[in-house]
Amino acid sequence: MKDDQIPASRRVALRLALGLGAATAVRLIAADPAGTPVRPGGEPAPPAAGPSAHAGAATAPYRLRPMTGHAPPRFSPGPPPVRTRPFEEMPEPGHDAMVLTFDDGPDPLYTPDILATLRRYQVRAMFFVCGEMADGNRDLLREMAADGHVVGNHSWSHPLIPKLSRRRIRDELGSTSDVVEETLGQAPLWYRAPYGAWNRNSFEIGAEMGMEPLAWTVDSLDWTTPGTDTIVRRVEEGAAPGVIVLSHDAGGDRSQSVAALRRYLPALIEGGYRPTVPHRG
């Protein structure tokens, strides 16, 4: 069947499936067996360079409902309904919403400039922070929260999660959630696996901690420092209702990422897009 023969609703579901990596139906996203990475198109596992990201054409941002209410005592459990597998609920189609996400920070050199640009245009975004970075830059976590941004969990040291034992995965996620909760008064509700490499263990452990996984549908590949013009082009060409854009505010020289945001954010707004953050049911 050719793509133009596939019903529009089905095409939307398939593209959203690419964003989360393992969708088995329009509304169901199932974890891979333990030990098997689940990667969305885009950021590769090291050391190999990966393919270009899939530009999504979804109709609205993700709105994932929590998988479990059985969180360890030090974490705030997710509200009901209680489930054991991730589940994606499609909200009413939107025509202007996008989600901007930034990984690996916070970095005292680049994150403040990104926050300043978002503040200038009154845009909220998602920051998936690494615990070892967040621990030493808690003032930036507080600044993110004060501006209404969502702070998510990106592990402690950015390892390849499927190579870790369940205990190590729990330590990586748990330690980062501890830092965020100690600083902001609430543990993260979202997490993103480094390199987009999930497996069943990481889905289950994240669920125990009251977190939902979130991937992306447009990868700026800014971590390769391809040039500001290239980053801007990738984001603008990938722009569509409901897409989730992956960028970075740490992990290397992110001056191109900072400069690119200053250019594509006003262009997106002028084009009628409304960068926002996803909602949990």
N, C-alpha and C positions, 0 to 999 in steps of 0.2 A: 504494500500500500504506500503510495506516495505521501509525502508530508502534507501536501495541500488537500489530501483526501481525509486526513485525520481530523476528527471534530476538534474545534477550538479548545473545548474544555479538557480534552485528552492531551493536546499539545502542551497546555499550561501545566498539567500534572507531570508530564514527562520532564519538562524543563525544571520544575521545582525538585523533582527527584534527583536531577543532576546536582542541584545545590546541596542536598543533604546526603547524597551518595548511595543510599540503599533503599529507595522507596519501592514497595511491592504493589502499591495501588495508589489511587488518587489521594487517599487520606491516611495511608499506613506507611510508616517508615520503620523497617525492621533492621535490627543490628546484625552484622555479619557474625559468623562463628568466631569463637575466641581465637585470637592469634592472627586473624586475617584482616589486614588493613582495609578500611573503607575510605577512599579519597574522592572528593569532588574534583572535577577538572580544574586545573590551575596550579596552585603551589605544590611543587614536587617534594617527595621525600629525598633527603640528601643521600648521595652527593649528586645524583643525576639531575639535569635540568628537565623541566616538565613541559607539557604541551600548553597551548594557550587555554585560557579559561573559557567555559561555556557562558556566553552572554544570555542571561535569562530573559524571558518574555512573560513573566508571571503577571497576574492581575492584581496582586496585593502582597504586602509583606507577610512573612511567616507569622503565624500566631500559634505557638506550640503550647499545649497544655502539659502540666507536670506529670511525670510518669509514676511517682511514688510518694507516699507520705511517711515512709519508714526511714527517716534520716537519722544519722548518729546524733546523740544528745547535744553535741556542740554546734550542730547545724540546724537551721530553721527548716522544718519539713515543708515540702510542697503541699499546697492545698489540694483537696479532692477535686475531681475524681482520681482515685488511685489506680495506677496501671503498672505493668511490668515492661512495656515496650513503648518506644516513642510514638507519638501520634500527632499528626499535623491536621489542624482544622482550618479549612479555607474560609476566610472571612468574605464578606461581600466584595466583589471586584472593585478595585480602586484604579484610578486613572492617573494618579500623580505621585504616589508614594514610592520612595526608595529608602534603602537603609545603607548608611556608610559605616564601615567597621574598620578599626585600626588594631593591629596585633603587636605583641612583643614588648610593649612599654610597661610603665611610663618611663620616658627618658627625659632627664632635665634639660637636654639640649634641644630636642625637637618637639616634644609633647606640648610645652607651653605655647609654641607658635600655632600648632594645630588647634588647640583649645581657643586661642585668640581669634582665629579665623572662623571657627564654628560660632563663637559668641558674636562676632560681628554680624553674621547673617542669621542669628537666632535659630540655629540648627542644632538638633540633638543627634548624637551618634552613639555607637557602641565601641567600648574599648576592652579588648580581651587582653588582660594583663598577665605577665609572668610574675610569680611570687617573688623571685629573687630581685626583680626590678622594683616591684611595688613596695617591698619591705623597706627599701632605702629612700623611697620617694612618696611617702604617704601624703605629703601635702598636695601632690598632684592627684592622688585618688580623691581627696576631699574636694579639690577644685572640680574634678569631673562630676562628682555627685552634686555639688552646689549648682552646676550649670544644667543639671537634668539629664546628663548622659548616663548610659547604662554601663556598669562595670562588670565584665565577665571574667571567667577563669580560663587561662591559657596554659595551665600547668605551672610548676615552679621553675624548672630549668630548661623547658622546651625540648624534651627528649622525643624519640620516636616511640610512641605509646605501645604499639603492638609488640614491641620487643621486651616490655617490662612485665614483671609478675603482677598479680593483683595487689599485693602489698605495696609495691613501688608505685603503681598507678594511684592507689589510695593516698599514699604519702604526697605525691606530686599535686594531686587535686586538693587534698585536704589541707595541706600547708598553705596553699594559695588562698583557699577560701577563708582560712583562719585570719590571714593578714587583712583581707578585705573586710571581714566581719568585725575585727578588732578596730579597724579604722573608720568604717562607715556605719557600724551598728547593724548591718545585715549582710549575710553571706550572699555570694553571687547566685543568681537564678539561671544563668546561662554559662555554657562552656564551649570552647572550641579546641579540638585536638591539634597539637602542633603538626604542621604539614598536612592538615586535614586527614590524618591517619587514625581512624577509629577502629575499634574492634568490639566484640560483644562485651568483654570485660569492662572496657571504658564506658560503654553505654550504661551498663548495670551499676557501676560504681558511681558514675555521675548522677544517676537516678536516685541512688541511696542518699546522696548529698543534696537532693532537692533541686538538681539542675537539669536543664534541657540542652541538648546539643544544637549548635547553629553553625552552618557552613557558609557558603557564598555561591553566587551565580556569575559574578563578574570579577575576575582577578586582574588587578592593575599591573601585577608583576613588578611593582616598584622596588622590591627587594633586589632585583637584578640591576638597579640603577641604569635604566635604559635611556634616560634623558627626560626632562620635564615635559617636552612636547609629546613624547610617546605615551607617557602616563596619562596626560590630559586626553589624548586621542582615544586611548583604550577605554577610559571611563565614559567619555561622551558617546563613543560608538556603541558601548554596551548598555547605555541608559535605556531603561524601559520600566513600565510600571511594575513595582514589586521586586526589582532586582536587589541583591545584597552585594555591595562592592567591598572587596578585600584590599586593604592598604596596610601600611606599617608605620608606626611612629618610633620604632627602636629596632635594635638588631644590626645596626650598621649606619652608614651615612644616609640619613633620611632627608637631607636638604632638598632633594628633588621631589620627594613626597609632599613636603611642606609647600614648596613653590607651586606644585601641580594643584593642590587643594585650593589655593588662592585663586586659581584660574578656572578650574572646572566647577567649583561650587556656585559662584554667581551665574555661570553659564547654565547650569542645571536649573537654578531657580528661575532665571529669565525664560528658560524653555518650558516652564510650567510644572516642573517637578517639585515635590515637597519631601526633602530628606527628613526622615523621622526614625523612630525606633519601633521594633515589633512589640506586640502585646501578648500577654499570657492570659489564657482563659481562667 
